Amino acid sequence: MSRLTELLRQAHKADPQLGADLEAEIAALTKRRTFGLVFEQHQPEAVELPGRPVRRGDKVRVLPPRGETQTGDQPLWRVTRIGTPRSPRSALCPPTT
């Protein structure tokens, strides 16, 4: 922010009205937004929630059978439908693109 402060000081010397206007706008921005090293909040692409029931619209990853050491299917799949007449505890998941 010191570079911005220096440029603001130079603008204030060249044109006091422009410097005052820029200073007011920068002050308004800094009140709304923090500068520096900030970890912004975001929605993660995928989080493993093993106890949560699967619902339509969820993104899921296919796991290998219990006890196997190999990794499962890594791509994410979006659940489009839950259950079929023959298998009520299954989910239809075409691959996401």
C-alpha positions in Angstrom: 0.0 0.0 0.0 3.0 2.3 0.3 3.3 2.5 -3.5 -0.3 3.6 -3.7 0.2 6.2 -0.9 3.3 7.6 -2.8 1.3 7.9 -6.0 -1.5 9.5 -4.2 0.9 12.0 -2.7 2.3 12.8 -6.2 -1.2 13.3 -7.6 -2.0 15.6 -4.6 1.0 17.7 -5.4 0.2 18.0 -9.1 -3.5 18.7 -8.6 -4.9 19.1 -5.1 -8.5 18.5 -6.1 -7.6 15.3 -8.0 -5.6 14.1 -5.0 -8.4 14.8 -2.6 -10.9 13.0 -4.9 -8.6 10.0 -5.2 -8.0 9.9 -1.5 -11.7 9.9 -0.7 -12.3 7.0 -3.2 -9.4 5.0 -1.9 -10.6 5.5 1.7 -14.0 4.2 0.7 -12.4 1.1 -1.0 -10.2 0.3 2.0 -13.2 0.3 4.3 -14.9 -2.4 2.2 -11.8 -4.4 1.3 -8.7 -5.4 3.2 -5.4 -5.2 1.5 -2.4 -7.5 2.0 -2.2 -11.2 2.6 -5.8 -12.2 2.9 -7.4 -15.6 2.6 -10.6 -14.9 0.8 -13.7 -16.9 1.5 -14.7 -19.3 -1.3 -16.8 -22.3 -2.0 -14.6 -25.4 -2.3 -14.9 -27.6 -5.4 -15.2 -30.8 -3.4 -15.4 -31.7 0.3 -15.6 -35.3 1.5 -18.6 -35.7 3.8 -18.8 -39.5 4.4 -21.8 -39.4 6.8 -24.0 -37.1 4.6 -26.7 -38.7 2.5 -26.4 -38.2 -1.3 -29.0 -35.9 -2.9 -29.8 -34.9 -6.4 -27.4 -32.2 -7.7 -24.5 -33.3 -5.4 -21.1 -33.8 -6.9 -19.7 -37.2 -5.8 -16.7 -39.4 -6.3 -16.9 -43.2 -6.7 -14.9 -45.0 -4.0 -13.4 -48.4 -4.2 -14.8 -51.3 -2.2 -13.9 -51.3 1.5 -10.6 -52.8 2.3 -9.0 -52.2 -1.1 -5.8 -50.1 -1.2 -6.2 -48.7 -4.8 -7.6 -45.2 -5.3 -11.1 -44.9 -6.5 -12.5 -43.0 -9.5 -11.0 -39.5 -9.3 -13.3 -37.4 -11.5 -16.4 -35.8 -9.9 -19.8 -37.0 -11.0 -23.0 -35.0 -10.6 -26.0 -36.9 -9.2 -29.0 -36.4 -11.6 -31.4 -39.0 -10.1 -31.7 -41.0 -6.9 -32.9 -44.6 -7.1 -34.5 -46.8 -9.8 -37.3 -49.3 -9.4 -34.7 -52.2 -9.4 -32.2 -50.4 -7.2 -33.7 -47.8 -4.8 -30.4 -47.1 -3.1 -28.5 -46.1 -6.3 -27.7 -42.8 -7.9 -27.6 -42.0 -11.6 -24.4 -39.9 -12.2 -23.4 -39.0 -15.8 -19.9 -37.6 -15.9 -19.5 -33.8 -15.5 -17.7 -31.9 -18.2 
